[in-house]
C-alpha cells in the first residue's frame, strides 16, 4: 500500500502546484502580461493537461502572436471528449480569431533542388510542403536552401497578420549548379532569326520571371489584415 499512497500524494501535490501556477497565470493575464502568463499556463499544463488550462495557454499565445502553437492547443480542446461544452465554444471562437490573424507562406522553386534541403525557420521542409501555402506566425521568418551545412540561398522576410506571401528560390544560381550545355545554332526552316535564337528566349524568360516577382510583391503588399486589436474573448476559463 505504501507505493500507492506515495503515488497518490505525489499526484495531489502535482495538482496543487498546477492550481498555483494556473492562478498566477490568471493574475498575469489580468495585467496583460501574456508572455509571462503563457509560461505559467505551460507549466500547469505539463502537470495537469486539462482542457481549461490548454485554452488559457492558447489564448495567451495568441496575444503574443504565437498562432501556430495556439491553433494546435485550441484544436486539441475541440477534440477532447472531457472538455466542457462551454470551453469548446471558447476554443472554437478563438480559432476563428486566430485564422483572421494567421499569416501564410509558400516556398517555391524554379527548378530541381537536388540534394539540397529547404529550411524554414530552422525546420527542413518536406517535398509535400513545397509549393503550397503554409500557416505561419506573423513576424520575421528565414528561408534557406542548404547543402551539407552550407547556405546556398537565403531569404529573410517579415509577415504581417493575415498576409500571404510566396518566396521563390532559384536552384540555377546555387553554387555547384549544373551549367546549361551549348545551344545549337538554328537550322534553316526551324524558326531561325531573332525569334529562333536561344538568347531571345533567355531574355523572354527573364522578363517573365521579373513579372512573376512583381506579381508576388503586389500580392504581399495589399489586402492584408491589420494587427489584432485587443482581446475580444473572455479573459480566462477557470480551472
N, C-alpha and C positions, 0 to 999 in steps of 0.2 A: 504493500500500500504506500510505502514511503515515496517511491518514484512517482506515483500518480499524484500524490499530494504536492510534491515539489513541482511537477509539471503544471499542475493547476495554479499553484502560487505564481509561477513564472508567467503563465498566460494572463492571469489577472493583473500582474504588475505591468505587462505589456499593454493591456487595455487601458490601465490607468495613465500610463505615460502617453498613450495616444490621445487620451482625452485632454491632458495638459497641453500637448503640442497643438491640438486642434483649437483649444481655447486661445492660445497665443496667436494662432493663425487668424482667428476671428477678430481679435483686437487689432492686429496689423492691417487686416482688410478694412476695418472701420477707419483706420488712419490713412488709408490709400497707400500703404507701403506693400505693394503687391509682390514685389520680388522677394521680400523677406517673408511675407505670408506664404508664398509658394514653397519656400524651404521648410517651413513648419508643417504645412499640409503634406508635403512629400515624406517627411519623417514619420508623421502619423499614419500615412497610408501604407508605409513599409511595415509598420507594426500591426495595423488592422486595416486590411483592404476593403473598407466599407464603401458603398456607392456614394454616401453623403460626403465622405472625405474626397473621393475621386472627383465629384462635381466641383467642390470648392477649389481643389487644386487646378482643375481645368479652367475655372473662372479666373483665378489669379494669373495663370499662364497666359490667358487671353489678354489680360490687361497689360502684360509686358511684351506682347507680340510674339509669343512662342506658340503659334497657332497650330502647327503640325502635331505637337505633343498634346495640346489641348483637345484637338479633334479626336485623337485616339482614346483619351480618357472619357470624353463625353460619349463616344460611341460604345465604349465598354459599359458605361452606366445604362445606356439604352438596351444593351443585350443581357444585362444582369437580371436574372429572374427574381433575385431577392430585393431589388431596388423598389422602393415605394413608388407608386404611380406619379405622385407629385414631383419626386426627384427626377423621374424620367421626363416629365413635362418641362422642367427647368433645363435639363440636358438637351432636349430637342430644340428649345428656343435658343440655347447657347450655340448649338451647331449652325443654326440659321445665321446668327450674328457672325460666327467665325467664317462662314462661307463668303459673306459680304466683304470681309477684310483680307481673306486669303489671297496671296499672290500666286502666280503660276509661271513656271519657267520651262521652256522647251529647248533642249540641246540637240542641234542637228549637225550633220557632217556633209561636206560636199564630195566626199569620196570615201574609200575604204580606210578604216583605222589600222588595219594590220594587227600587230601585237601590242599596240598602244592601248592604254586604259584612259577612259574619260572619267574624270573625278570631279564631283560636285561637293564643295564644302568638306573635302576630306573623305568622301564616300565614293567608291567606284560604282559607276552606273552599269547596269546590265544592258545587253542589247535591246531587251524589251522596253527599257526606259529611254532609249534614244529616239528622237523624232516625235515624241508625244509630250503633251503638256503635263507637267508635274506640279502638284501643290507644294509650295514652299512658304516659309515665313517671310513677311515683309522685312526689308533691311538689306544688308550687304551680303553678297554671295561671290564665290570664286569658282570658276570652271577651268580645269586644267586638262590638257592632253599630256599623258606621261608615259614614258617607256623606260623601264628598269630604273625608276627613281629620277630620271631626267625629265624636266618640263619641256615639252615640245611647243606648246602654245598655251597662253594664259589669258583669260578674260575676267575682269572684275566689273561688277555692276551692283547697283542698289535699286531694289524694287519697292515701289510704294504699295500701300494696301490696295488690293483689288487689281493690281497691274498684271498684264500678261505679256511676257517678253520672250523672244526667241534669240538664242545665242547660236551663231553659225561658226563652226570650226572648219579649217581648211587643211586637210591632210597633205595636200601637194606642197605646202610651204614648210612642212616639218623637216628638220634635219634628217638626212638619210632617205628622204622620199625618192622614189624611182623617177628618174628624168624621162620625159616622153621621148620616144625614138624619132629618128629623122622622118620627115614627111616627104613623100614622093611628089615630084612636080606633076601637075595635072597633064593628062594626055589629051590630044586633040579630040574634041567632041565629048569630053567628060565634064563640061561645065567649067572651062578654064577662065582666064581673065581675072578680074578683081574678085568676083563672087566665088570663083573656084579656088582662090589662093588660100592656103592654110592660115596666113596671118589675118585675113579678113574675118574668118570665123573665130579666131582668138580674140580679136577686138570686140566682136559682137558678144562673145561670152563674157568678157569683162564688163561690157555695158549692161548686160542682163543681170549679172551678179550685183553690180552697183545699184541697179534698180531695185533688186530684192532688198539690199541693205537699206535703201531709202524707205521702202515699204515697212520694213521691220521697225525702223526708227519712228515712223509716224504712228504705227500701232502701239509702240511702247509709250509714246508721249501723250496720247489722247485717250479719252474715255475711261480714265482710271477713277476708282472711288477715292474719296478723301479719307483722311485718317479717322479712325474710330473715335467718336466723341463721347467719352464717359461711359458709365455702366448703366444700361437700361434694365439689367437683370436684377432679381432680388439679390441683396448683398451676399447672403450666405444661406446654406441649408444646414440646420443643426444636426449634430451627431450625438 
